[in-house]
């Protein structure tokens, strides 16, 4: 599950026929005291077109179940 995203920025237009490369970088991780066995993962994401121009960026989080 995801609590959402923020700072969504469309930096350049994306056109039909473009090839898009997507990256995601882990920027934070913390175990949740309120939900034992779960953690919140923070990520920064970006997308690049075939010319390596950044076309999109945003920050997001995901709730993950930790291995037992």
MIRO-808471 format. One record per residue: chain; x, y, z of N, C-alpha, C in turn. Coordinates in pm, whole numbers, plus 50000, padded with zeros to 5 digits. Atoms other than C-alpha are relative to their C-alpha. Layout:
<tibas>
+------+-------+-------+-------+-------+-------+-------+-------+-------+-------+
! unit !   n_x !   n_y !   n_z !  ca_x !  ca_y !  ca_z !   c_x !   c_y !   c_z !
+------+-------+-------+-------+-------+-------+-------+-------+-------+-------+
!    A !     X !     Y !     Z !     X !     Y !     Z !     X !     Y !     Z !
...
+------+-------+-------+-------+-------+-------+-------+-------+-------+-------+
</tibas>
This chain:
<tibas>
+------+-------+-------+-------+-------+-------+-------+-------+-------+-------+
! unit !   n_x !   n_y !   n_z !  ca_x !  ca_y !  ca_z !   c_x !   c_y !   c_z !
+------+-------+-------+-------+-------+-------+-------+-------+-------+-------+
!    A ! 50082 ! 49880 ! 50000 ! 50000 ! 50000 ! 50000 ! 50086 ! 50126 ! 50000 !
!    A ! 49928 ! 49873 ! 50007 ! 50105 ! 50357 ! 49939 ! 49915 ! 50111 ! 50060 !
!    A ! 50074 ! 49886 ! 49947 ! 50008 ! 50663 ! 50140 ! 49995 ! 50118 ! 49903 !
!    A ! 50009 ! 49896 ! 50101 ! 50051 ! 50868 ! 49823 ! 50134 ! 50051 ! 49954 !
!    A ! 49878 ! 49937 ! 50050 ! 50302 ! 51094 ! 49654 ! 49987 ! 50150 ! 50013 !
!    A ! 50001 ! 49854 ! 49993 ! 50401 ! 51459 ! 49657 ! 50107 ! 50056 ! 49908 !
!    A ! 49904 ! 49928 ! 50085 ! 50599 ! 51716 ! 49460 ! 50004 ! 49947 ! 49857 !
!    A ! 50007 ! 50048 ! 50138 ! 50482 ! 51575 ! 49125 ! 50027 ! 50116 ! 49905 !
!    A ! 49965 ! 49895 ! 50097 ! 50641 ! 51778 ! 48844 ! 50014 ! 49938 ! 49862 !
!    A ! 49982 ! 50034 ! 50141 ! 50589 ! 51726 ! 48472 ! 50093 ! 50107 ! 49943 !
!    A ! 49897 ! 49903 ! 50040 ! 50907 ! 51894 ! 48344 ! 50003 ! 50028 ! 49850 !
!    A ! 50003 ! 49987 ! 50146 ! 50870 ! 51835 ! 47969 ! 49885 ! 49915 ! 49948 !
!    A ! 50107 ! 50083 ! 50056 ! 50595 ! 51700 ! 47745 ! 50052 ! 49862 ! 49959 !
!    A ! 49972 ! 50136 ! 50047 ! 50585 ! 51328 ! 47663 ! 49906 ! 49976 ! 49882 !
!    A ! 50076 ! 50018 ! 50123 ! 50472 ! 51239 ! 47312 ! 49986 ! 49853 ! 49964 !
!    A ! 50015 ! 50135 ! 50052 ! 50339 ! 50924 ! 47148 ! 50127 ! 49963 ! 49924 !
!    A ! 49876 ! 50044 ! 50066 ! 50642 ! 50725 ! 47030 ! 50124 ! 50024 ! 50083 !
!    A ! 49885 ! 49981 ! 49911 ! 50873 ! 50851 ! 47305 ! 50032 ! 49870 ! 50073 !
!    A ! 49956 ! 50110 ! 49915 ! 51076 ! 50593 ! 47494 ! 50034 ! 50059 ! 50135 !
!    A ! 49983 ! 49945 ! 49866 ! 51065 ! 50655 ! 47868 ! 50074 ! 49901 ! 50088 !
!    A ! 49925 ! 50079 ! 49902 ! 51316 ! 50527 ! 48126 ! 49964 ! 50053 ! 50137 !
!    A ! 50046 ! 49962 ! 49867 ! 51200 ! 50529 ! 48488 ! 50102 ! 49956 ! 50105 !
!    A ! 49909 ! 50034 ! 49891 ! 51424 ! 50540 ! 48797 ! 49933 ! 50027 ! 50134 !
!    A ! 50051 ! 49980 ! 49864 ! 51349 ! 50512 ! 49167 ! 50118 ! 49983 ! 50094 !
!    A ! 49891 ! 50002 ! 49903 ! 51591 ! 50588 ! 49451 ! 49943 ! 49999 ! 50141 !
!    A ! 50041 ! 50007 ! 49860 ! 51539 ! 50488 ! 49812 ! 50064 ! 50116 ! 50075 !
!    A ! 49947 ! 49884 ! 49929 ! 51574 ! 50803 ! 50024 ! 49981 ! 49991 ! 50151 !
!    A ! 50023 ! 50015 ! 49856 ! 51452 ! 50683 ! 50363 ! 49929 ! 49870 ! 50031 !
!    A ! 50061 ! 50124 ! 49956 ! 51341 ! 50380 ! 50559 ! 49989 ! 50004 ! 50151 !
!    A ! 50015 ! 50003 ! 49855 ! 51195 ! 50356 ! 50907 ! 49895 ! 49899 ! 50041 !
!    A ! 50096 ! 50094 ! 49946 ! 51025 ! 50083 ! 51103 ! 49895 ! 50078 ! 50078 !
!    A ! 50111 ! 49930 ! 49937 ! 50685 ! 50187 ! 51238 ! 49975 ! 49944 ! 50140 !
!    A ! 50026 ! 50042 ! 49863 ! 50647 ! 50173 ! 51615 ! 49851 ! 49972 ! 50020 !
!    A ! 50144 ! 50017 ! 49987 ! 50270 ! 50199 ! 51574 ! 49948 ! 49872 ! 49932 !
!    A ! 50038 ! 50123 ! 50070 ! 50261 ! 49890 ! 51346 ! 50119 ! 49907 ! 49998 !
!    A ! 49886 ! 50092 ! 49997 ! 50516 ! 49629 ! 51452 ! 50000 ! 49905 ! 49880 !
!    A ! 49987 ! 50086 ! 50117 ! 50648 ! 49430 ! 51157 ! 49982 ! 50073 ! 49868 !
!    A ! 50018 ! 49919 ! 50121 ! 50587 ! 49713 ! 50911 ! 50100 ! 50116 ! 49999 !
!    A ! 49908 ! 49887 ! 50015 ! 50809 ! 49992 ! 50775 ! 49948 ! 50094 ! 49891 !
!    A ! 50031 ! 49899 ! 50101 ! 50769 ! 50311 ! 50571 ! 50126 ! 50025 ! 49919 !
!    A ! 49888 ! 49979 ! 50091 ! 50996 ! 50344 ! 50269 ! 49973 ! 50128 ! 49921 !
!    A ! 50010 ! 49875 ! 50075 ! 51053 ! 50691 ! 50114 ! 50083 ! 49987 ! 49873 !
!    A ! 49932 ! 50013 ! 50129 ! 51149 ! 50712 ! 49746 ! 49991 ! 50129 ! 49918 !
!    A ! 49999 ! 49891 ! 50097 ! 51240 ! 50969 ! 49485 ! 49999 ! 49934 ! 49862 !
!    A ! 50016 ! 50062 ! 50132 ! 51132 ! 50884 ! 49128 ! 50018 ! 50104 ! 49891 !
!    A ! 49981 ! 49912 ! 50115 ! 51216 ! 51030 ! 48789 ! 49981 ! 49919 ! 49872 !
!    A ! 50013 ! 50061 ! 50131 ! 51145 ! 50957 ! 48424 ! 50075 ! 50084 ! 49898 !
!    A ! 49917 ! 49934 ! 50101 ! 51367 ! 51039 ! 48126 ! 49956 ! 49953 ! 49861 !
!    A ! 50035 ! 50039 ! 50137 ! 51292 ! 51045 ! 47755 ! 50123 ! 49942 ! 49929 !
!    A ! 49893 ! 50063 ! 50077 ! 51506 ! 50890 ! 47480 ! 50121 ! 50091 ! 49982 !
!    A ! 49887 ! 49905 ! 50009 ! 51725 ! 51205 ! 47479 ! 50062 ! 50026 ! 50136 !
!    A ! 49952 ! 49988 ! 49862 ! 51796 ! 51160 ! 47853 ! 49959 ! 50132 ! 50067 !
!    A ! 50056 ! 49881 ! 49937 ! 51591 ! 51472 ! 47935 ! 49900 ! 49954 ! 50106 !
!    A ! 50095 ! 50036 ! 49895 ! 51408 ! 51446 ! 48267 ! 49864 ! 50059 ! 49966 !
!    A ! 50134 ! 49955 ! 50037 ! 51036 ! 51464 ! 48193 ! 49904 ! 49999 ! 50119 !
!    A ! 50090 ! 50016 ! 49886 ! 50885 ! 51376 ! 48533 ! 50082 ! 49973 ! 50124 !
!    A ! 49938 ! 50035 ! 49871 ! 50981 ! 51367 ! 48900 ! 49894 ! 50011 ! 50109 !
!    A ! 50089 ! 49995 ! 49884 ! 50801 ! 51299 ! 49227 ! 50060 ! 49922 ! 50115 !
!    A ! 49961 ! 50072 ! 49880 ! 50849 ! 51174 ! 49582 ! 49881 ! 49917 ! 50045 !
!    A ! 50108 ! 50086 ! 49957 ! 50650 ! 50885 ! 49722 ! 50043 ! 49916 ! 50121 !
!    A ! 49974 ! 50088 ! 49886 ! 50623 ! 50643 ! 50012 ! 49923 ! 49871 ! 49979 !
!    A ! 50069 ! 50128 ! 50005 ! 50526 ! 50280 ! 50051 ! 50009 ! 49934 ! 50136 !
!    A ! 50007 ! 50076 ! 49877 ! 50419 ! 50078 ! 50349 ! 50036 ! 49856 ! 49965 !
!    A ! 49956 ! 50136 ! 50036 ! 50601 ! 49742 ! 50346 ! 50001 ! 49910 ! 50123 !
!    A ! 49996 ! 50103 ! 49896 ! 50574 ! 49424 ! 50548 ! 50142 ! 49949 ! 50010 !
!    A ! 49864 ! 50047 ! 49980 ! 50908 ! 49328 ! 50699 ! 50002 ! 49848 ! 50008 !
!    A ! 49991 ! 50146 ! 49990 ! 51028 ! 48968 ! 50672 ! 49998 ! 49957 ! 50147 !
!    A ! 50011 ! 50051 ! 49863 ! 50954 ! 48761 ! 50980 ! 50133 ! 49947 ! 50050 !
+------+-------+-------+-------+-------+-------+-------+-------+-------+-------+
</tibas>
